[in-house]
Amino acid sequence: MTTVQDTINDQLAKHSVVLYMKGTPQFPQCGFSATVAEILKRCNVSDYFSVNVLADADIREGIKQHANWPTIPQLYVNGEFIGGCDIVREMYSTGELQKVLAG
């Protein structure tokens, strides 16, 4: 039987950039998710895997446990948790996020 953590681990293993968000990149359902999607767009990252946590309550709770991070959105690069909206925004403004995404 596949657990929600197995599903999350599989998603992170198969995709180099994963954004767990409310809504979709085209139709975000919260301002924080919209901000992270826009930052990825500004970093010329268009080919990323997004997961709409509003469509799956198990994933929504499971991802919070996975990174021990209580809020959505959550950005992962190469399987590593980068952060939520505030951290991603700060990393983008300093240029650090662009380096992580390029690496």
C-alpha positions as CSV (number, residue, x, y, z in Angstrom):
1,M,0.0,0.0,0.0
2,T,1.3,3.4,-1.0
3,T,1.4,6.0,1.7
4,V,1.1,9.8,1.2
5,Q,4.8,10.1,2.1
6,D,5.6,7.5,-0.6
7,T,3.7,9.6,-3.1
8,I,5.5,12.8,-2.0
9,N,8.9,11.1,-2.1
10,D,8.1,9.8,-5.6
11,Q,7.1,13.3,-6.8
12,L,10.3,14.8,-5.4
13,A,12.4,12.0,-7.0
14,K,10.9,12.3,-10.4
15,H,11.0,16.1,-10.8
16,S,13.9,18.6,-10.2
17,V,11.6,21.5,-9.2
18,V,8.4,20.8,-7.3
19,L,6.0,23.4,-6.0
20,Y,3.3,22.4,-3.6
21,M,0.7,25.2,-3.8
22,K,-2.9,26.2,-3.5
23,G,-4.3,26.1,-7.0
24,T,-2.2,25.8,-10.2
25,P,0.5,28.1,-11.7
26,Q,-2.1,29.3,-14.2
27,F,-4.8,29.8,-11.5
28,P,-3.3,30.2,-8.1
29,Q,-5.8,30.1,-5.2
30,C,-3.8,32.2,-2.8
31,G,-1.5,35.2,-3.0
32,F,1.5,33.3,-1.5
33,S,1.2,30.5,-4.1
34,A,0.9,33.2,-6.8
35,T,4.0,34.9,-5.6
36,V,6.2,31.8,-5.7
37,A,4.8,30.8,-9.1
38,E,5.6,34.3,-10.4
39,I,9.1,34.1,-8.9
40,L,9.8,30.8,-10.7
41,K,8.5,32.5,-13.9
42,R,10.9,35.4,-13.4
43,C,13.7,32.9,-13.0
44,N,12.8,31.3,-16.3
45,V,11.6,28.1,-14.7
46,S,8.6,27.0,-16.6
47,D,9.1,23.3,-16.6
48,Y,8.3,22.5,-13.0
49,F,5.9,20.0,-11.4
50,S,3.2,21.7,-9.3
51,V,0.8,20.0,-6.9
52,N,-2.5,21.6,-6.1
53,V,-2.9,20.7,-2.4
54,L,-6.5,21.9,-2.4
55,A,-7.3,18.9,-4.6
56,D,-5.9,16.3,-2.2
57,A,-6.3,16.7,1.6
58,D,-3.8,13.9,2.3
59,I,-1.1,15.6,0.3
60,R,-2.0,18.9,1.9
61,E,-1.4,17.5,5.4
62,G,1.4,15.1,4.3
63,I,3.6,17.8,2.8
64,K,3.5,19.8,6.0
65,Q,4.8,16.7,7.9
66,H,7.3,15.9,5.2
67,A,9.3,19.1,5.7
68,N,8.1,19.9,9.2
69,W,6.8,23.2,7.7
70,P,3.3,24.2,8.6
71,T,2.4,26.4,5.6
72,I,1.8,26.1,1.8
73,P,3.3,26.9,-0.7
74,Q,6.5,24.8,-0.4
75,L,9.2,24.8,-3.0
76,Y,11.6,21.9,-3.5
77,V,14.7,21.8,-5.8
78,N,16.4,18.5,-6.5
79,G,14.4,16.9,-3.6
80,E,15.6,19.5,-1.1
81,F,13.1,21.7,0.7
82,I,13.9,25.4,-0.1
83,G,11.1,27.1,1.8
84,G,7.8,28.9,1.7
85,C,6.9,32.2,0.2
86,D,8.9,34.5,2.4
87,I,12.1,32.4,2.1
88,V,11.7,32.0,-1.6
89,R,11.1,35.8,-2.0
90,E,14.1,36.6,0.1
91,M,16.3,34.2,-1.8
92,Y,15.1,35.6,-5.1
93,S,15.9,39.2,-4.0
94,T,19.5,38.2,-3.1
95,G,20.1,36.1,-6.2
96,E,20.5,32.9,-4.1
97,L,17.4,31.2,-5.5
98,Q,18.7,31.7,-9.1
99,K,21.9,29.9,-8.1
100,V,20.0,27.1,-6.5
101,L,17.8,26.7,-9.6
102,A,20.8,26.8,-11.9
103,G,22.8,24.3,-9.9
